[in-house]
Amino acid sequence: MPEGSYRWKQLESEIDEDDHARIVERQVNRLSRAEVDEVYRGAGKAAYDPVILLKMVLYQLLLGHHSPATWHAEAARNTTMQWLGRGYRPARRTWYEFRDRAARFIEQLHAQLVTRAMNQGHLDPTVGALDGSSIAACASRHRMVNEDTLQKRRASLERLLRDEQDDQDKVAGWVPPTSTGREDLLARMDRAAEVLQQRLEQNAARPSGKRKDPSKVVVSLSDPDAPLGLDKRKTYRPLYTVQKLVDPVSHLTISYTCEASTGDSGMLAPMIDKTQKIVGGRLRTVLADGSYCTILDVADAQQRNIDLIAPVSASGTTRTSKSRGGEDQIPREAFRFDPDENSYVCPEGQTLVYKDREKKQRSNGRFLYQSRYQADPATCRRCQLADRCLGGKGGRMIKRTEGEGLLEAQREKMETESAKAQYKLRGQTVELVFADEKGNRGHDRFHGRGLSRARAETGLITLARNILRLDKLERFAANPEKNTT
């Protein structure tokens, strides 16, 4: 259907001016298509213009449709899709291939949009609110296997591929019906074996009290790369974690990522670095919750000249234990650290001397040293505070992690009125972005297997929402009197 044809104009007349399709049309037309064309270059003559396919996909995402199979159906029955796509009705395979290729250009298009928003004055790149959210992988939580089951299934599948199975009626239900599907499953089994071996090694390295029975260490055959964890509904399943850094004023997403992780640990520094590349090093302040405020996080922020506005997690240095008298133990905050003497002084003036230290593993292969300081047992037993202070038979012991002074300074900073006022902006921005994408756009589950496809889907929904938001900001700037809020 050529643009400008009678049928195209007829469809256009039926579309409201504020329809998502019109917004996608004008915003994508303002982006350079060079990155998209580069991905499709050398792959033969394209039957469909990839930029038109992009418009159709972004429109579907804004409607809450994330599956390429749904895009295929909507292209045939949705008249707005026919207008936006100039009559395109690609095969299902074309939509899946486009989704996979989008992983190679979607970040560049996102950066283009952010740059335009900055140049227009709609986005302040100096402040960003950071948060993460888990999203279910394209994998069943009921079909995970341990090492023994994986080996048995792999051996059974190899026999089928070698035509060594006599009675086809006894083929298990988990076996794909076609040879192509079986070969694909075999490849995923190979990858699952690698991932499972890593998980078994990590499990064996844990302290005995936190170690699982090896038979309970499992992997998903549908998406082996997806780690296993609790989603927002406390359901244990394969999932990925999406990180977003959002402008608190415009609510535009400045940067994003999707990682094979089950939490936010260790993501502050990578998100700062990624954001700085997009905004040309102009980021100065990051608003985040306590999961981004460990000793290493605070150190990383300082090294990058970033003002981190985040509360110190309750698990950072503050912990309440019971004394041998049954009361709450005198907290470690009541003990004064002497950096010159490398010792602690208790409320009664007793010195806790340095005893030893051990290496503590942290995320991304990093570690910190934790030192132990202990008072003389005999002196502690004679102390009038012994029943409230001691938890065992020995003298009182205090543990101090390397760099703990950074958390103490951070805690003091977060008590200031300026920090409190800034921190209030975080919950009003980035959490609303996730709520909109999950509640209004249906992005609570990925529709493609593997990290690459999860990242492509994350980039597409982020670009779609940014397009919607930027268009509103541009229209208000052009006609401020029309704003009713």
C-alpha positions in Angstrom: 0.0 0.0 0.0 2.0 3.1 -1.2 2.0 6.1 1.1 -0.4 8.6 -0.2 -2.6 6.1 -2.0 -6.4 6.3 -1.7 -6.6 3.3 0.7 -3.7 4.7 2.8 -5.4 8.1 3.1 -8.7 6.5 3.9 -7.1 4.7 6.8 -5.3 7.8 7.9 -8.5 9.7 8.2 -9.8 7.2 10.7 -6.8 7.6 13.1 -7.0 10.2 15.9 -4.3 12.9 16.1 -3.1 11.6 19.5 -3.1 7.9 18.5 0.0 6.0 19.5 0.5 5.2 15.8 0.9 8.8 14.8 3.3 9.5 17.7 5.5 6.5 16.6 5.3 7.6 13.0 6.6 11.2 13.6 9.1 10.3 16.3 10.8 7.4 14.4 11.0 9.7 11.3 13.1 12.1 13.3 15.7 9.3 14.1 18.6 8.5 11.8 18.1 5.1 10.2 21.8 4.5 9.5 22.2 2.0 12.4 19.2 0.0 11.2 20.3 -0.1 7.6 23.8 -1.2 8.7 22.4 -4.2 10.4 20.4 -5.2 7.3 23.2 -4.4 4.9 24.8 -7.5 3.3 21.8 -9.8 4.0 20.3 -9.7 0.6 17.6 -7.4 -0.7 15.2 -6.7 2.1 11.6 -7.6 1.3 10.4 -5.1 3.9 11.7 -1.7 5.0 13.1 -2.4 8.5 12.2 1.1 9.7 8.6 0.5 8.9 8.7 -2.8 10.8 10.2 -0.9 13.7 7.3 1.5 13.7 4.8 -1.4 13.7 6.6 -3.2 16.6 6.9 0.0 18.7 3.2 0.6 18.2 2.4 -3.0 19.3 4.5 -2.7 22.4 2.7 0.5 23.5 -0.5 -1.6 23.2 1.0 -4.2 25.4 1.7 -6.8 22.7 5.2 -8.2 23.0 5.0 -11.5 21.1 6.1 -11.6 17.4 3.3 -14.0 16.8 0.8 -11.3 18.0 2.5 -8.7 15.7 2.0 -11.1 12.8 -1.7 -11.4 13.6 -2.2 -7.7 14.2 -0.6 -6.7 10.9 -3.4 -8.6 9.2 -6.4 -7.5 11.2 -5.6 -4.1 12.7 -6.3 -1.2 10.3 -4.0 1.2 12.2 -1.2 -1.3 11.8 -2.0 -1.4 8.1 -1.7 2.4 7.9 1.5 2.5 9.9 3.0 -0.4 8.0 1.9 0.7 4.5 0.0 -2.6 4.1 2.9 -4.8 5.2 1.9 -8.3 6.2 5.2 -10.1 6.9 5.3 -13.8 7.7 5.7 -14.9 11.3 9.3 -15.8 10.8 10.0 -12.2 9.6 8.8 -10.8 12.9 11.0 -13.1 14.9 14.0 -12.3 12.8 13.4 -8.6 13.2 13.2 -9.0 17.0 16.6 -10.8 17.0 18.2 -8.2 14.7 16.9 -5.3 16.8 19.4 -6.3 19.5 22.1 -5.0 17.3 20.7 -1.4 16.8 18.2 -0.7 19.5 20.7 0.9 21.9 22.0 3.3 19.2 18.4 4.4 18.5 17.8 4.9 22.2 21.0 7.0 22.5 19.8 9.1 19.6 16.5 9.9 21.3 18.1 10.7 24.6 20.5 13.1 22.8 17.7 14.9 21.0 15.8 15.2 24.3 18.9 16.8 25.9 19.4 19.2 23.0 15.8 20.3 23.2 16.1 20.9 27.0 13.6 18.2 27.9 16.0 16.0 29.8 18.5 16.9 32.5 21.4 14.5 32.2 23.0 15.6 35.5 20.6 13.7 37.8 19.2 10.2 37.4 17.1 7.9 39.5 18.2 4.2 39.4 16.3 1.1 40.2 16.0 -2.5 39.0 13.1 -5.0 38.6 13.0 -8.7 37.9 11.1 -9.9 34.9 10.2 -13.6 34.2 12.2 -15.3 31.5 10.6 -17.1 28.6 10.8 -20.4 30.6 8.5 -22.5 32.7 9.2 -22.5 36.5 7.9 -26.1 36.6 10.4 -27.6 34.1 13.8 -27.3 35.7 16.2 -30.2 36.0 19.2 -31.3 38.1 22.4 -32.9 36.9 21.1 -36.4 37.0 17.9 -35.7 35.0 19.8 -33.6 32.5 22.3 -36.4 31.7 19.5 -38.9 31.3 17.5 -36.7 29.0 20.5 -35.8 27.0 21.4 -39.5 26.4 17.8 -40.2 25.5 17.7 -37.3 23.0 21.0 -38.4 21.4 19.6 -41.9 20.8 16.5 -40.4 19.1 18.7 -38.3 16.8 20.7 -41.4 15.9 17.4 -43.2 15.1 18.1 -45.8 17.8 14.6 -45.5 19.3 12.4 -48.4 18.0 9.1 -47.6 19.5 8.1 -44.0 18.7 5.0 -44.2 20.8 7.2 -44.2 23.9 8.8 -40.9 23.1 8.6 -38.7 26.2 6.4 -35.6 26.2 9.3 -33.2 26.6 10.9 -34.3 23.3 10.1 -31.9 20.4 8.3 -33.7 17.5 10.7 -32.5 14.7 14.4 -33.1 14.1 15.0 -29.4 14.0 13.4 -28.9 17.4 15.4 -31.8 18.8 18.7 -30.4 17.6 17.8 -27.0 19.1 17.0 -28.7 22.4 20.3 -30.6 22.3 22.2 -27.3 21.9 20.3 -25.9 24.8 21.1 -29.0 26.9 24.8 -28.4 26.2 24.5 -24.9 27.4 22.5 -26.0 30.4 25.2 -28.4 31.3 27.8 -25.6 31.4 25.6 -23.3 33.5 24.7 -26.1 35.8 28.3 -27.0 36.4 29.0 -23.4 37.3 26.1 -23.4 39.8 27.4 -26.6 41.3 30.8 -25.2 41.8 29.4 -22.0 43.3 27.3 -24.1 45.6 30.3 -26.2 46.7 32.2 -23.1 47.6 29.6 -21.8 50.0 29.8 -22.4 53.8 28.4 -25.7 54.8 25.4 -24.0 56.5 24.4 -22.3 53.3 25.2 -25.1 50.9 22.3 -26.8 49.0 22.0 -30.5 48.4 23.6 -30.9 44.9 20.4 -32.7 43.7 18.5 -29.5 44.5 20.7 -27.3 42.2 18.8 -27.0 39.0 18.7 -25.3 35.6 16.0 -24.4 33.1 16.2 -26.3 29.8 14.0 -23.6 28.1 16.4 -20.8 28.9 19.6 -22.0 30.6 21.1 -18.5 30.9 18.3 -17.2 33.0 19.2 -17.3 36.7 16.7 -18.6 39.3 15.3 -16.3 41.9 12.2 -14.8 43.5 10.2 -12.4 41.3 8.1 -9.6 42.7 5.3 -12.0 43.6 7.8 -14.2 45.6 7.6 -16.9 43.0 10.8 -18.9 42.4 11.5 -19.0 38.7 13.9 -18.3 35.9 14.2 -14.5 35.4 16.3 -11.6 34.3 16.8 -8.2 36.0 16.3 -4.9 34.2 18.0 -1.8 35.4 16.9 1.7 34.4 18.2 5.2 35.2 15.5 7.8 34.8 15.4 11.6 34.7 13.4 12.5 37.8 11.8 15.5 36.0 10.9 14.4 32.5 10.5 10.7 33.4 12.6 9.8 30.3 14.8 6.7 30.7 18.4 7.8 30.2 20.0 4.4 30.2 19.0 0.8 30.7 20.3 -2.7 30.8 19.1 -6.3 31.2 21.4 -8.8 33.0 21.4 -12.4 33.9 21.1 -11.7 37.6 18.5 -11.9 40.3 19.2 -8.6 42.1 20.7 -5.1 41.9 24.1 -6.0 43.6 27.1 -4.7 41.7 25.0 -2.7 39.1 25.7 0.9 40.2 29.1 1.3 38.6 28.2 -0.3 35.3 25.0 1.8 35.0 27.0 5.0 35.8 29.5 4.1 33.1 26.9 3.3 30.5 25.0 6.5 31.3 28.1 8.7 31.0 28.7 7.3 27.5 25.2 8.3 26.4 25.2 11.8 28.0 28.8 12.7 27.4 29.9 12.5 31.0 27.4 15.0 32.4 25.8 12.7 35.0 26.6 14.1 38.5 24.0 12.7 40.9 22.4 9.2 41.2 19.3 8.6 43.4 19.1 4.9 44.4 17.8 2.6 47.2 19.8 0.8 49.8 20.7 -2.1 47.5 23.0 0.2 45.6 24.7 1.5 48.7 27.4 -1.0 49.8 30.9 -0.1 50.6 32.1 -0.9 47.1 29.2 1.1 45.6 30.0 4.2 47.6 33.7 3.9 46.6 32.8 3.4 43.0 30.6 6.5 43.0 33.3 8.6 44.6 35.9 7.4 42.1 33.5 8.6 39.3 32.8 11.9 41.0 29.1 10.9 41.4 27.1 12.2 44.4 25.2 9.0 45.5 21.9 9.8 47.2 21.0 6.4 48.7 20.3 5.1 52.3 22.7 2.7 53.8 21.1 -0.7 53.9 20.2 -2.1 57.4 22.5 -5.0 56.7 25.4 -2.6 56.0 26.8 -2.1 59.6 23.8 -2.1 61.9 22.7 -5.4 63.4 20.9 -6.3 66.6 21.9 -9.4 68.5 20.8 -10.8 71.9 23.1 -10.7 74.9 23.6 -13.7 77.2 21.2 -12.0 79.6 18.4 -12.1 77.0 18.4 -8.4 76.3 19.3 -6.6 73.1 23.1 -6.6 73.0 24.8 -3.2 73.3 25.1 -2.2 69.6 28.5 -1.9 67.9 27.7 1.8 67.3 28.3 2.3 71.0 31.9 1.3 70.5 34.3 4.0 69.2 36.8 3.1 66.5 40.3 4.5 66.9 41.9 4.6 63.4 45.3 5.6 64.8 45.5 2.7 67.1 43.5 0.3 64.9 41.3 -0.7 67.8 37.9 -0.1 69.3 37.0 1.4 72.7 33.9 0.1 74.5 31.5 2.3 76.5 33.4 1.4 79.7 36.7 2.4 78.3 38.0 -1.2 77.6 40.1 -1.6 74.4 39.2 -4.2 71.8 42.5 -5.0 70.1 43.0 -6.1 66.5 42.9 -9.9 66.3 42.9 -11.0 62.6 41.1 -10.5 59.3 39.6 -12.6 56.6 38.7 -12.0 52.9 34.9 -11.6 52.2 33.6 -12.3 48.7 31.5 -9.6 47.1 29.7 -9.4 43.7 31.4 -9.5 40.3 34.4 -11.3 41.7 35.4 -8.5 44.1 36.2 -8.8 47.8 36.8 -6.9 50.9 38.8 -7.6 54.1 36.9 -7.9 57.4 38.9 -7.4 60.6 38.0 -8.7 64.0 38.7 -6.8 67.3 38.3 -8.5 70.7 38.4 -7.4 74.3 40.2 -9.3 77.1 37.8 -12.0 78.3 38.7 -11.6 82.0 38.2 -7.9 81.9 34.8 -8.3 80.2 33.6 -10.9 82.8 34.2 -8.3 85.6 32.4 -5.5 83.8 29.1 -4.3 85.1 27.7 -4.3 81.6 28.7 -8.0 80.9 25.1 -9.4 80.9 24.0 -6.8 78.3 27.2 -6.8 76.2 28.5 -10.3 76.0 27.0 -13.0 73.7 29.3 -15.8 74.4 32.0 -17.0 76.8 34.9 -14.9 75.3 35.4 -11.2 75.4 33.3 -8.9 73.3 34.1 -9.0 69.6 33.5 -6.4 66.9 33.9 -6.9 63.2 34.8 -4.1 60.9 34.8 -4.3 57.1 37.4 -2.5 55.0 36.1 0.9 53.9 33.3 1.0 56.5 34.1 4.6 57.1 32.5 5.3 53.7 29.2 3.9 55.0 29.4 5.9 58.2 29.9 9.1 56.1 27.1 8.1 53.8 24.7 7.6 56.7 25.5 11.1 58.0 25.0 12.6 54.6 21.6 11.0 54.2 20.5 12.6 57.5 20.8 16.1 55.9 17.7 17.9 54.7 19.1 18.3 51.2 19.7 14.6 50.8 16.2 13.8 52.1 14.6 16.2 49.7 16.5 14.7 46.7 15.8 11.2 47.7 12.0 11.7 47.7 12.3 12.2 43.9 13.4 8.6 43.4 10.3 6.8 44.3 8.2 9.2 42.3 10.0 8.5 39.0 11.8 5.2 38.3 9.3 3.1 40.1 6.5 4.7 38.1 8.4 3.8 34.9 8.4 0.1 35.8 4.8 0.3 37.0 3.8 1.8 33.6 5.7 -0.8 31.6 4.4 -3.7 33.6 0.9 -2.5 34.3 0.0 -0.6 31.2 2.3 -2.2 28.6 2.2 -5.8 29.8 6.0 -6.1 30.2 6.0 -8.6 33.0 7.5 -11.5 31.1 10.0 -11.9 28.2 8.8 -13.5 25.0 12.2 -14.7 23.6 14.7 -17.2 25.1 18.2 -16.1 26.0 19.9 -12.9 27.2 20.2 -11.3 23.8 16.5 -11.5 23.1 15.7 -10.3 26.6 17.9 -7.3 26.0 16.3 -6.6 22.6 12.8 -6.7 24.1 14.0 -4.4 27.0 15.4 -1.9 24.5 12.3 -1.9 22.3 9.9 -1.3 25.2 12.2 1.4 26.6 12.4 3.2 23.2 8.6 2.9 22.8 7.9 4.5 26.1 10.5 7.2 25.7 9.0 8.1 22.3 5.6 8.5 23.9 7.0 10.6 26.7 9.2 12.8 24.5 6.4 13.5 22.1 4.2 14.7 25.0 7.0 17.0 26.2 7.6 18.4 22.7 3.9 19.1 22.2 3.5 20.8 25.5 6.6 22.9 24.8 5.0 24.0 21.5 1.6 24.7 23.1 2.0 25.2 26.8 -1.5 26.6 27.1 -3.0 23.2 26.3 -1.6 21.6 29.4 -4.4 20.7 31.7 -2.4 19.1 34.6 
